[in-house]
Amino acid sequence: MSTKKIILTFLVVSALLGPSVLEAQCAMCRAALESEADNSQAEGINNGIVYLMAIPYILVGGVFYLVYRKIKG
């Protein structure tokens, strides 16, 4: 299997599994937000969690891309 196929397979699997992982939240946040009647606060917390989780993956992906480009030549 070529490297391009492996990378493409990884990206497709990540895209399919990503939304279910990104919807998760910690038990304390869920308990605090379920007691509130205002949904805007819950949406804000969820968006904050997604941004905090996404940044490290973007940075690591960028580093891997640069290394791949450097090796490929």
C-alpha positions in Angstrom: 0.0 0.0 0.0 1.5 3.3 -1.0 2.0 6.2 1.4 -0.6 8.3 -0.3 -3.2 5.6 0.2 -2.3 5.3 3.9 -2.5 9.1 4.4 -5.9 9.3 2.5 -7.3 6.3 4.6 -6.2 8.0 7.8 -7.8 11.3 6.8 -11.1 9.6 5.9 -11.2 7.6 9.1 -10.4 10.7 11.1 -13.1 12.7 9.4 -15.7 10.0 10.1 -14.7 9.5 13.7 -14.0 13.1 14.5 -17.6 14.4 15.1 -18.5 11.8 17.7 -15.3 12.6 19.6 -15.8 16.3 19.4 -19.3 16.1 20.8 -18.0 14.7 24.1 -17.7 16.8 27.2 -16.5 16.2 30.8 -19.0 15.2 33.5 -18.6 18.4 35.6 -19.2 20.6 32.6 -22.3 18.6 31.6 -23.7 18.7 35.1 -23.2 22.5 35.4 -24.6 23.2 32.0 -27.7 20.9 32.3 -28.9 22.9 35.3 -28.9 26.1 33.2 -31.9 27.1 31.1 -29.7 29.2 28.8 -28.4 27.1 25.8 -26.0 29.8 24.6 -23.7 29.2 27.5 -23.6 25.5 26.7 -22.8 26.2 23.1 -20.0 28.5 24.1 -18.5 25.9 26.4 -18.8 23.2 23.6 -17.1 25.5 21.1 -14.3 26.3 23.5 -13.7 22.6 24.1 -13.6 22.0 20.3 -11.1 24.8 19.7 -8.9 23.7 22.6 -8.9 20.1 21.3 -8.3 21.1 17.6 -5.3 23.3 18.0 -2.8 20.6 19.0 -4.0 18.3 16.2 -3.6 21.1 13.7 -0.1 21.9 14.9 1.0 18.2 14.9 -0.5 17.7 11.5 1.4 20.7 10.2 4.7 19.4 11.5 4.1 16.0 10.0 3.2 17.7 6.6 6.4 19.7 6.7 8.5 16.6 7.5 6.7 14.7 4.8 7.4 17.5 2.3 11.0 17.7 3.4 11.5 13.9 3.0 9.7 13.8 -0.3 12.0 16.4 -1.6 
